């Protein structure tokens, strides 16, 4: 169908019809003839229903937006609550920043990244639902896309122009022309009359299949190296920075077959005018005090700016760290935009891997595997990270399971994107990391702006080998110091949510349930207790005197008297991009420690975002946490944002642990751990088990073991009712308590050391609630390990467990914590192939299989 808005709302379709105006539509000069003008209070009902389309379609138009828009302004669409329909919608209140979305049913949505439109200028947009992709084109150029196998769930609403939802407050302001819907996925928009110069200008902003020019050979270059990764960076005669070589020494493979220039900011805004920048190389400084560090400095004269690029290879295994900063050396206010941390072309990869954070609930896929094809130029892949949920900012490019390269970002709002290039031969993948499209920062004279830091590494082996080498580096350099130094971490925690509420599931806890809970769980070996949501009254952290008459300081003292650490939950709706609001939140959190004696602050987003979706909010939040850590002895942050939606290396540099998700079954707990353990350190992945079969307690010894083991593969935590049954459940039997006490003791003595230092292997497919699943820890230095094995269903086929990472020439003594199978002596080769056959009887059974190398 087609609407050209030539002074009317005629719909060119079969059958032909006329759209229905809602409000006053006016007509002005448009892109091609007349166009429709929308004032933010009107829209057009096209009368076109989505059920006439299949799972592939295109919706396009020309748009000239006004400078002001309402929150969630819609250019077109028909989406409704529950995950149905499609829409081209503004990203919340980010004026004229639009994303394409479609629903897949059951409240689920697929969203692209947002792209920013220029007000007062005609731009062509197209939402394209292609096979396994949702794409958003700008001026005929593929601007962003998201891979997804999920089909579209149609909306019962007709498609609207100038709106895309049932709420008329979301009406668009501006002009729209040439609106069309196609029943196929288009990749060419020549019919729209887009100027070649417009396409060329737009193509410089986004990653396309067209290769960038090869860089000149550097006149000077410097090398930095870890045990795993060798990097050579250089500067050409024209002052361009070039990554000349990225070598995996174990396999002698150079991933940079075609060096390209590393783009520095091309322009800034000064006094409302855009200024093109001419960068010159100034100097390189080499520092070998802490590994190898090369700092390259570039300068621009008009305006006077300085850009610093630092590449740091720290001692040991792992990646090379890259940080960038821009300093305003002029006497004027300068506004700068995005600057990627990495932008490299990689040759030799066969598969791209991305890892969802599962923050709210486990993602349907979790671990995304995209096979690269040499004849598939232009395929786009994105790992988008934001504090409201998304992917972990870590992407692995694998070469046939033999070796690979990975990129990560240390930031809570960012993205890593990739596109296959139009180059003959093996696939070449351009990968850009850091750019989230929102940065519009004003730098005062003398001010320095840090960009999103990140890391780049190579490895030999498969995905688990990549993760194991990365985790050693993370442990050594990117976690809170107490985790590294204190072998008593991670602690075993009981979250008091279900045990202290006025009724089951209540967000209103009381001390009546708290003190008996401490009496119950301290003898079982628990080391932390967390008071969750609702212990305060009003908008400040003032305890509810009716529900906590003894106060929170007494609650903390009682936990401490029982050798337990004490945590308090706090949430508010303050904007971390604003210094005054950061100080206000910091003052509130400080009270938890200084006034109430808390050891841990647990964040959450039940009253507002922990971190907003912006560069400024992320930077501001980090500054606040760093300040609190420097001022409060022993300060700790437990990271929750309606689950694990803030799951990234910047947050986890500062957080003691992350609440892994926000749904709580044993299956969901294990699914989230399975996905996140590829990228994050397991000692920071907090178990989050809640109800078991609808009850806030497991029933029976086997169920206790199954539940605790599900939640203790990393940092153990659950929020069940107290063993005394004070909040509606049956009191635990003595046998159940003894089983739990034994589980806790085993974790502390035998598993916690492995969680901290051992290699981790995914020895099963992602848990699905039917097949057996498990993970393996193995410390090659100690020759010790454990396999967590879970059997959800009694009908599961008992396939051999194939261990990984063992020494094939050594013998291992294998024992079973629950004595479900006889102990035995096995060779490392035999445990890896054909594996170990383990018998378990019944559903929801588990076992810990310990193994230790013999002399």
N, C-alpha and C positions, 0 to 999 in steps of 0.2 A: 504494500500500500504506500501511498505518497500523498503528502500535504505540502503544497508549495506556498501557501499563504499569500496568494496574489489578490489581496483585497477581500478574500473570503476563506471559508473553512472547508472547501471542497476536498473530499477524499477520493483520490484516484485509486480504485480498487474494484474487485468483483465480489458483490455488486457495488456500484458507485453509491456514495452517500455523502452527507455533509456532517462535519463534526459539530459538537454542541459546545458553545461558549459557556463558561462558568465565570461570571464576572464580566468586566468590560475588556474586550480584546481590541486593540487599535492596530493600525497598519501604517508602517513607515518604510522608507527606502531600506532595502535589505541587501544581501550578498548578491542575489540574482533577482532583480525586480523588486517587488514589495516583500515585506516580511511581517511577522506578528510580533507585537511589542507587549511584554508582560510586566505588570507593575507590582508584582509580589502579592497580589490579592486576586488573581484570575488565572484560569487555566482552560485547557481544551480537552473535552472528552471525545476521543477519536471514534468511539464505537467499535474499535477493533479488539477482538478477544484473542488471548494467547493460545487458546486450544487449537487454533488453526495453524499454529507453527509446530514444528518438530523439535528435536533436541539441538538442532543447529539453526542459528538465525543471526541476523544483523539488524541493529537499530542505529540509524545515523541522522545527523542534522548539522547545520551550521549554527553557531551560537556566538552571540556578542554580549557577554555578561556585564551587568552594572557593577559599580565598585562595592556596593553593599548587598549582602544576602542575609536571609534568616538562617538560623541553625538548621542543618539537615536540608537545605534547599535542594529541590529535585528539578532536573532539566526535563526528564521524561521517565516514565515507568508505570508499573501497576502492582508494586509489591504490597503485601499485607502481612500482618503478624502471623507467626507460625512457620515461616520459611517458605513463602510462595511468591512467585512473580519475579520481576527484575526491576532495576532502577539505576539511573545515573544520578548519584546523590553526592551532595557536599559532605566532606568529612567533618561532621559535627559543626563546630563554629569556626572552622578554618576557611575563611572567606575565599570562594572561588577555587577551592581545592576539591576535585571531584574524583570519585571512585565508581567503578562498575560493580554491581552486585546481582546475584540471583539466588533464589531459595531452592533448597533441596528437600524441604519438608522437615517436620519435627523440630522446628525452631532453628534449623541450621542454615547458614548462609555462606556463599563463596564470594570473596571480595578481592578485587585487585588493589594494588597500591593506588594512592590518590595522585593525580597530576594537577598542576596549577595552571589555571587559565588567566589570560591577561584581560582585565576589564577594558571596555571601549575598543576592542579589536575582534574582528571576525576570525573564528577558528572552527575547524571541522572536527567533529567527534563521532566515533563509532564504537558502540558496544557490540562485540562479536562473541557469540557462543559457538566455539569451534569444537571439533572432537577432542575431548579430554583437556580443553583449555577454555578459560574465560579471558578475553582480550579487550584492551582499550586502546583505540587508535586516536592519535592527534595529528591532524593535517596529513592523513594518509600514511603516517609512520606508526608502527607498533610501539606504543609508549610503555606499556606494562601488561603483564599477563600472569595468570596463576594456573598451575597444572591441577587438574581435578578430574577424577573419573565419575563424579556424582552427576546424575541426570537432573534436569530442571524440573521443579515442581510448579505447574502452572497456577496462575492466580485467577480467581473468579472475577476480578475487576477488568474492565476495558483499559486499554493503554491510554495514558494521559500525556499531554504535552504541557510543560510548565508546572507539572506536579507529577508525583509518582507514588502517592500514598493517600490514605483516607483523611489525613489531617491537613486541612487547607492552610495551616500556618506555615507549611513547608513550600509554599509557592515560590517560584523562581522570579528574579528580577532581571530583565534584559530582553534581547531580541533573539528570535529563533527563525530559521529559514531552512527550506529544503529537507523536511522531515520525511524519512523513508524507513520502512520495515521490509526486510527480505527474508524469505524462508530458506536461506542458506548462509553459510559462513563466508563472508567476503574477505579477501586479502588485497584487493586492488580497488581504488576509489577514483579512477580516472574520470568516471562519469560525473563526479561531484564538482569538477572544475577547479581543483586545488592547484595553485600556481607552483611551478617547479622550484622557484626560489623559496617559497614558503615551506615546501617539503624539505629542501636542503637545510634551511635554518633549523627546522624542527629536528631533523635527523642528528644534528650535533648535540642535542640535549639528551637523547636516549640511545640505548644500545641497539644496534641493528646488526644484520648479518654481514654488512659490508666491512671488510677488514680496514683497520687504520693503517696509515703509512708506516712502513718499517723505519725505525730510528737509525740515525747515523751511528757509526761506531764511536763509543766514548773515547775521549782523549785521556781521561783519567778514570780509574775505577778502584774500588776498595772492596775487600771481602770480609764477611763476618760468618761465623759458623758455630752451631751447636753440635752435639754428637750425631744428630739426625739430619740436620739441614745446613747446606752450604749456600750462601747467597753472595752474589757479586753485583754491586751497584756502581754506576758510572755517571759521568756528566759529559755531554757532547761539546763540541766547539761552540755551538750556539747556546749553550747553557741549559740544555734539557737534561732532566734526570731520567735514567734508564736502568731498569732491573735487567742486567745483562745475562745472569745465570741463576737458576734455582736448581740445585743439584741434590739428589738423594745419594749420598756416598755409598750406601749399602748395595745399591744396584747400578750406580754410575749413570743415572738417567737425569738429563737436563730437561726440565719442564718448559723452559723458555726457548722454544725453537725459533721464535720470531720476536725479538725485542721491539717494544714500542715505547714512545716517549710517555713519561708519567706526567699527566696534565696537572699543572698548578692553576690556581684560580685565574680565569681568563679576564674577569672584569669585576669591578666593585662599583658601588653607588656613592657619589660624593655630591652633596648639595642638590639632590634630586636628579642628578645626571649620571648616566652610566659612563664609566671610564675604562677603556681597554688597558690591560696591564702588560708591561714588557719586563719580564723577569730576567735577571742576570745572576749567574752563579758567583758567590762571594768567596766561600771557603769550605773546607772539610776539616773537621776535628776528630781525631781518633783517640779513644780512651780504652785502655786495657785493664783497668782496675777491677772491674766486675764482669769478667768475660770479655766480649768485644763489642764496642759501641762506636758507631760512625754517625756523626752529626753533620748534615749538609745544610748550608745556609744560603738562601737566595734573597735577592732584594729587588725592589722596584722603586723608581725615582718619583713617578707622578701617578698617584700619590705615593708618599714615602711609606713603604710597607716592607716587612721582613717575614719570610716563610722559613720555618725550620723543619727539617725531616730527619728524624732520629731512628736508626736501625740498631737494635740491641740484641745480641746473642749472648744469653746468660749461660754460665757453666752447666753442664749436664745435658740430658736429652731434652727433646721438645722443639718448639718453634722459635722463630725470630720475631721479636716484638717491634712494631712500628708505631710511632707517634708523630703527629704533626701539630704545629701551632702557627698562628698568624698574629703578628704584632703590628699595630698601627703606630708608625713612627712619624706620622704627619701631625699637623696642627688642626686637622679637621675631623669631624665625625665621619666615619666610613661604615657603610653597610655591606656586608659580605653574605654570599650564599653558600651552597653546598660545596664540599671538597671531599672526594672519595679518599679512603685510607689505602685501598688497593685498587688497581685497574690493570689487569694483566691478561695476556693471552697464553693459555696452557695447551700444550700438545702432548698426546699420548694417553689421555683418559678414555675409558670406555663406559663408566657409570658415574652419575652424580647422585650423591646421597644427601638428604636433608632430614632433619629431626624435629618433629613437632613438640612443643612444650607441654601439651596436654593440660594446660593450666586450669581450665574450668572442669573439664571432664576428658577422658581419653579420646583423642582424635580417632576417627574411624580407620585411618591408615597408620598413623604414628611415625613410621620410618618410611620415607619416600625414596624409592629407587627409580632413577630415570636413566635408561640406557641410551647412550649417544650413538647416532648413526652419521656416517660420513656424508650421506646424501640428504641430510635433514637440516640444512642451513636455515637459520632464523628461528629455531625453537628457543623459547624463553623459559627460564626457571627462576623462581624467587623464593628466598627464605626471609620473610618479613617478621621482624621482632618489634613488639610494642608492649607497654605495661598492661594493656588490656587483653593480652594473649596472642599467641602466634608461634612461630618457629624459634628454636634456640639459634642464636646467631653463630652457627657453625656449619660448614658445608665441606664435604669430602669429595674429591675427584679421584676415583679409583681406577687403576689400570689392571683389569682382569683379576683382581683379588691378590695381586703379587706385590704391589706398591702403590703409592699415591701421594697426593698433596692435599692439604686442608687449609682453610681460612676461617678465622674467628674474629669477632668484634667484642670489645669490652664496653658494651653500652646497652641500655635498656630500650632504646628507640632507634632502630636502624634497619638496614636491609642488606642482604647479599643477593645479587642478581647475576645471571649468566645467560649467554646467548651463544649458540653454535654459529661459527663464522662460515662464510661462503668461500671456502678454500678447498681445493681438490686434495684427495688423499685422506689420511686419518682425520678424525674430528678434531677441530681446534675450537676451544671454548674460551670466550672472553668472560672474565669474572671481575665484577666490580663490587666493592664492599664499602659500606659506610654511609652512602647517600640515602637519606630518607625523604628528601624533597621539602623539608619544612624549615630549614635553617635560613633565617633572615635576621642576622645579628648586627646590632649597631656597636661599633668599637669606638670608644672615646680615645682621644690622643693618649698614647702610652699604654693602652690596654692590650692584653694578649688573649687570644681566643684559642683554646685547645680544641682540636678536632677529635673525632671518635678514634681512640686507639684500637689496635688489633694485632693479630699474630698470624704468621704464615709458616707452615711446616711441611716437611716431607717425611715419609715413613716407608718401611719395608713390611710387607705382610698384608693383612686384611683390615676390615673396619675396627675390630677389637684391638689389633696391634696399634692402629693409629690412636685409638682412645687411650690405651695403656701408656704410650709414650707421652701423649699430651697430659695425662693425669699426673705424671711425675713432675712435669713442669708446673702445672697448676698447684699441686701440693707445695712445691718449693717456693713459689713466687706469687701466687694469686689467690690465697685464702687468708682469713684472719689469723694472726700470729698464734693465738691460743690453740687453734686446730693443729697447727704444725708442731707446737712445742709440747702440748699436754696429751699424753697417750691415753688419757681417760675420756677422750672425745672420739666419736659422738656419744652424748649422754642418752640414757634410756628415759624417755619422758612419758608421763601420763597427762594428757590434756583433760582438764576437769569439766569440759563442757557438758557431757551427758551425766556426770555424777553430781553436779551441784545445781542444776537448774531447778526451778520451782516445780517443774513437771518435765517429763521426757521431751527433749527437743527445745526446751525453753531457752530464750536468750536472756534470761534473768536469773543469774546464779545467786546462791546464798551461802553464807558461812555455815549454816546448819548442815549442809552436805559436805562442806570442805574439810572440816577437822576430822570427821570419821574417815574420809577418803585418805588423808595422810596416814592415819593410824593403820589403815588397811595395806597401803601400797609400799610404805617404807620397808617393812619386813620382807617384802617380795623382791627388794633390790632396786626399785626405781630410784632414779637420781635427779629427776626434775619433775615439777608440777607446773602446769600452765593454767592460769585463770583466764578464761576466754571472754567472749563478748558480753557486755552488759553489766559489769560490776559497778559502774559509775552512775551518777545522776546529773542531768543537765548536759551542757556542752563542754564542760571542763572535766579533767580527771579527778573529780571529787567523789569519793566512794559513797555508795548508797547506804546511809546510816541505818535505814530500816532493815536492809538485807545483810549488812555487814557491820553490825553494831560494835564489834571489837576492832574494826578498821583493817586496812590492808597491811599496815606495818606489823600488826600481830600475826596476820596470815603468813607474811614472809618469815617472821621470826620462828613460827611453828614449823615451817618447812625446813628452815636452817637447823633447828634443833634436832630434826630427824635426818640430817645429812643430805638434804635435798636442795637443789637450786630452785628458785622461785621466779616465775615469769608472769608478766601482765600484758594483756591485750590493750591496744589503744588505736583508735581510728578517728579521722576527721576529714573535712572536705577542703582543706587549705591548698592553695596553688603553690607548688614548689618552684615555679618560675619567678615568683615574687619574693624579694628578700624579706620584707616585713612578715609575710605569711610563713616563710621558712623559720624565722626566729620564733614565731608564735608556736608552731608545731614543736620545735626543739625545746622550748620552755615546758610544754606539756609533757613531753617524753622525759625530760630531765627530772620532773617531779616523781615519775615512777621509780627512779633509782634513789634520788636523794631523800624523798619524803616517805616512800613506802618500802624501800629496801629491796626492790626488784633486782634480779640478776640479768633478766632478758626482757626486751621489748618485742612483743609480737605485733606486727603490722597487719592491716587488712583494709579492704575497700568497701565495707558495708555502709559507710556514711560518706564516702567520697574516695577519689583516686589516691592511691599511695604515691604514684608518679603519674603525671599527665603525659599524654602522647605528644611530646615535643622534645626537641634538643634542650631547650632552656629548662624545662621541668626536670629532665633527667640530670643535667649538670647541677641544678640547684639541690636536688635531693641528695646526690652524692656529697656535695659540699656540707649539707646539714649532718649527714651520718658521720662523715669524717670529723666534723667539729665535735659532735657528741663523743665519739671514740677518743678524741684527744683530751676531752675535759673530764670524762667520767671514768674512773678506774674500773676496769673489768666490763665495760659496756659491751653488750651483745644485742644483735638484731636477728630475730627469727622472721624470715621473709614469707609473709602470706599476703596475697592480694586476691581474695575470693579463690583461694587455691594457689597454684604455682604459676600464675600468669606472668610474674616477673622472674623469668628464668634465663639468666644470661651471665656472662663473665664479669661485667661491671658490678652488678648487684652482688654476685657471689664472692667477689673480692672483699665485700664488706659484711655479708650475712653469715651467721653461724650455720644456718641451714634454711632450706626452702620447703614450705608445705607443698608437697608435690602436685596435688590436684585438689578439686573441690567436690569430688564424689568418692565414696568411701568403702566400697565393697572390696573384698580380698582380691577379686579379679581386677578391678580398676587400679588398686594399689600396685599390683604386679605389672600391669600393662604400662602404667606411667613410669615405673622404675626401669622396665625393659627399654623404653624409648630414650629416656633421659640419660641412662647410664652409658650410652654410646658417646656422650658429649661432656657430661658433668662428672665431678668427683662424687662417688657414692656416699662418702661420709657427710655430704651436705644435702643429700636427697632424703627428706624426712618422710617416714611412713605416715599414713594418714587414715588408718582404718577406723571406721565407725561402726555402723550396724552390721551384724552378722545374721543373715536370714531374717532381717527385719527387727532384730533384737539388739540392744546395746550391750550384749555379752555373748561370748561363745558358749556352747553347751557341750560339756564332756571334755575329757582330757585331750583326745585327738583334735577336737575343734579348737581348744586353747592353743595347742601347738601350731596348728594350721594358720590361725589368725595372727599369732605373734610372729611367726616366721615370715608371713606375707608382708608384715609391716617393718621387719627388722633386717632387710637386705642391705640397708644403708644406715640411716639415723632412725632408731626405733621411736615410734610415737603412735598412740591411739587415743581415742576419746570415747571410751566405754563407760558404762555405769560402774560405780564402785563395787568391789567384790562383796560388800555387805548388802548389795541390792537396795540401796536407800532410795533410788529413783525409779522404782517400778519393776525391776527385774528380780528374778529369783536369786537369793544369795548364792555365792559360789560354794561348791563343795570343797572339803579339805583337799581332796585329790586334785581338783582343778587348780587350787592355789599352789599346791606343791609342784604341779606341772609347769605353771607359769614361773614360779621361782627358779626352777631348774632351767627353763628357757632363757631367763634373764642372766643367770649365772654363766651359762654356756656362751651367750653372746659376749659378755664382758671378757671372759677369759680366753676364748678360742676364736671368736669371729671378729670382734672389734679390731684386733691387730691386723687382720686380713683386709677388712674394709678400708683401713687407713693406708696400707702400703702394698697390698697384693695386686697382681694383674686380675682383670675381670674379663670373663668370657661369656658370651651369649650362646649357650649350648642347646638352646631350643628355639623354635619359632616364637613369635609374640604370643603371650597367653591369650587363649580364646574361650576358656571355661569348659572345654571338652578334652583337648589333648593334654598330656603331661607338659609341664613347663618347668624351667629352672635356670639358674645361673651358676657359674663356677668362679671361685676365687682361688688363685694360686700364687704363692710367693716363691719364686725360683731360688732366691737367696737362702731362705729357710727350708725349702723343700716341703712346704706344708700348704694345704688347701682344704677347701670345703665345697661341696655341691649342695645348693638348695634345690630340692625336688618336690614338686607339687603334683598331686593327682586329683583334679577336680571331679572326675567322673569314674565310677566303678567299671564302666565299659571301655576304658582307655586301653589301647594296645600298648603293651610294655616293650617298646622298642629299646634297644641298647642305648645307654647314655654314652655319648662320645665326648670324652674329656678333650681339653685343648691346652696347649702351651707346656706340656710336660717334657721331661727329658726321656726320649724313647729308650735309652740304655739303662735307666735306673729302675729299681724295684720300689713299689709303693705299698705300704700297709694300709688297707682300706677298712674303715670301721663305720658303724651305723649308730647314730645317737640313740635311736629308739629300739635298737636291736631287731629291726624288721628283717634283716638279712644277716647271714653269718659273716664275720670278718674274714678277710682274705688278703693274700699277697698277689699283686698284679704288676706286670711290667708297664712302664710308661707307654711303650708302643702299643700294647694290648688295650690299655684304657682309652687310647685315642682311636684305635681302629683294630678290632670291630667295636670296642666299647664294653661297658659293664651292664649286664642285665640285672635289674632290680625289681623285686616283687613287692607290691603294696596291695593290701586288701581293703576294698571299700572306696566310697566317694569322700572327697574333701580330706584326703590323707596327705601327709607330708613326711619328709625325712631329711636329716642333715647327714651327708656322707663325707666324713673326714678322711683325708689321705695324707700320708707322710712318707717321704723318701727314706729308705733304709740305707745303712752304710754299706 
